[in-house]
Amino acid sequence: SVSILIFNTSRQCFVVVKQFRPAVYMCEVERHHPQVFQNQDKESFSSLENPLPAVVGVTYELCAGIVDKPGLSLEEIACEEVLEECGYRVSIADLRKITSYRSGVGVTGSSQTLFYAEVNDQMRTSGGGGQPEEGELIEVVEIPLGESMKFAYDETFPKTMGVIFSFTWFHNNIAPKLPKK
């Protein structure tokens, strides 16, 4: 897969996505209603008296996508994802590879490549939101630069490790070179 740390230079903010993840939701169901999984009974799940709200399955994430288009490079897929999910048109030249690493090591052992892209308001061509026909329901969220590290470590905002790592990378590698205001 690919993921992209997006920084909007016009508004000095990170652009991330917020979306419902069924696996996260089911983990919360198991934590709050362990009997559902102990019984292994479909009827007990469908008759939960106090089902959890969908929001417990929502996470903040970097823009990302799986590598499932033969013939396209990782960079081309990353550019498509930025447009589909966040609404910014970026070119391969706008991308900077940060690193590749293993993700989902306990389940899939996947490889993910992390890119960095700077965008500005003029590059925004749509509202983003993903591909509804593929079941995506994505909300684009902006995290101001000055609040980003507080956000990264605030456990009340469920997020992926990619958000924490990439915000830290930015503060170590890009922020020191930003013009002082």
C-alpha positions in Angstrom: 0.0 0.0 0.0 0.9 3.7 -0.1 0.3 6.5 2.3 0.8 10.2 1.9 1.5 12.9 4.4 -0.1 16.0 2.9 0.8 19.5 4.1 -1.2 22.4 2.8 1.2 25.4 2.6 -1.6 27.9 2.0 -3.2 27.2 5.4 -0.2 25.6 7.2 -2.0 22.5 8.1 -1.9 18.7 7.6 -4.6 17.1 5.5 -5.7 13.8 6.9 -8.8 11.6 6.5 -11.3 10.4 9.0 -13.2 7.2 8.2 -15.1 4.3 9.7 -13.2 1.1 10.0 -15.2 -2.1 10.7 -12.3 -3.8 12.4 -11.9 -1.0 14.9 -15.6 -1.0 15.5 -15.7 -4.7 16.2 -12.7 -4.4 18.6 -14.8 -1.9 20.6 -17.8 -4.2 20.5 -15.7 -7.0 21.8 -14.3 -4.8 24.6 -17.7 -3.5 25.6 -19.8 -6.6 25.0 -17.4 -9.6 25.3 -20.4 -12.0 25.6 -21.1 -11.5 21.9 -17.9 -13.2 20.9 -17.9 -15.7 23.7 -21.2 -17.2 22.6 -20.2 -17.2 19.0 -23.9 -16.7 18.4 -25.1 -14.6 15.5 -28.4 -13.9 17.3 -26.7 -12.4 20.3 -24.9 -9.9 18.1 -28.0 -8.8 16.2 -30.0 -8.4 19.5 -27.5 -6.2 21.3 -29.6 -4.0 23.6 -27.1 -1.1 23.6 -25.2 -1.2 20.4 -22.2 1.1 20.2 -22.5 4.2 18.1 -20.6 4.0 14.7 -18.3 6.8 15.9 -16.3 4.3 18.0 -15.1 2.8 14.7 -13.8 6.0 13.2 -10.1 6.7 12.9 -7.9 9.6 11.7 -5.4 8.4 9.1 -3.1 9.5 6.4 -4.4 9.5 2.9 -3.7 6.0 1.7 -4.6 3.2 -0.7 -3.8 -0.3 -1.7 -1.6 -1.1 -4.6 -4.1 -2.9 -6.8 -3.7 -1.3 -10.2 -1.2 -3.3 -12.4 1.0 -1.1 -14.5 0.8 1.9 -12.2 3.8 2.9 -10.1 3.6 3.5 -6.4 3.9 7.2 -7.1 1.0 7.2 -9.7 -1.2 5.3 -7.2 -0.3 7.8 -4.5 -1.3 10.7 -6.8 -4.7 9.0 -7.5 -5.3 8.5 -3.8 -4.6 12.2 -2.9 -7.1 13.2 -5.6 -9.8 10.6 -4.7 -9.6 11.0 -0.9 -8.6 14.6 -0.4 -9.4 16.4 -3.6 -5.9 17.7 -4.4 -4.3 17.2 -7.8 -0.6 16.4 -7.3 1.9 15.1 -9.8 4.7 12.6 -9.3 7.1 15.5 -9.1 5.1 16.8 -6.1 5.9 13.6 -4.1 8.8 12.9 -1.9 9.4 9.3 -0.7 9.9 9.2 3.1 10.4 5.5 3.6 8.9 2.0 3.2 8.1 -0.2 6.1 6.0 -3.2 7.2 2.4 -2.6 8.3 -0.1 -5.1 9.7 2.7 -7.4 10.7 0.4 -9.4 12.9 -2.1 -10.0 10.3 -1.0 -9.3 6.7 2.7 -8.5 6.8 2.1 -5.8 4.1 4.7 -3.4 2.8 3.7 0.3 2.8 5.5 3.2 1.2 5.1 6.6 2.8 5.3 9.8 0.7 5.2 13.5 1.5 3.3 16.0 -0.6 2.9 19.7 -0.3 -0.3 21.1 -1.6 -1.9 24.6 -1.7 -5.4 25.8 -2.1 -5.1 26.3 -5.8 -4.4 22.5 -6.2 -7.8 21.6 -4.7 -10.1 20.4 -7.5 -12.8 18.6 -5.4 -13.9 18.0 -1.9 -12.4 14.5 -1.9 -14.2 11.9 0.1 -13.1 8.7 -1.6 -15.0 6.4 -3.9 -18.6 5.8 -2.5 -19.1 3.0 -5.1 -16.2 1.2 -3.4 -17.8 1.7 0.1 -15.6 4.6 1.0 -17.0 7.3 3.1 -14.2 9.7 3.9 -14.1 13.0 5.7 -11.2 15.3 4.9 -9.8 16.9 8.1 -7.2 19.6 8.5 -4.9 19.6 11.5 -3.2 23.0 12.0 0.6 22.8 12.1 0.8 24.4 15.6 -1.6 21.8 17.0 -0.3 18.8 15.2 2.0 17.3 17.9 -0.7 17.8 20.5 -3.1 16.0 18.2 -0.6 13.2 17.5 -0.3 12.3 21.2 -3.9 13.0 22.2 -5.4 9.5 22.8 -8.9 10.9 22.6 -8.4 11.1 18.8 -8.1 7.5 17.5 -5.4 7.5 14.9 -2.9 5.2 13.1 0.8 5.1 13.9 1.4 6.6 10.5 -0.1 9.9 11.6 2.1 10.0 14.7 5.3 9.0 12.8 4.7 11.3 9.9 3.9 14.4 12.0 7.1 13.7 14.0 9.1 13.3 10.7 7.7 16.6 9.4 8.6 18.4 12.6 12.2 17.0 12.4 12.8 17.4 8.7 10.5 20.1 7.2 9.4 22.4 9.9 12.9 23.8 10.7 13.1 24.9 7.0 9.7 26.7 7.0 9.9 30.5 6.7 9.5 32.1 10.1 6.4 34.3 10.5 
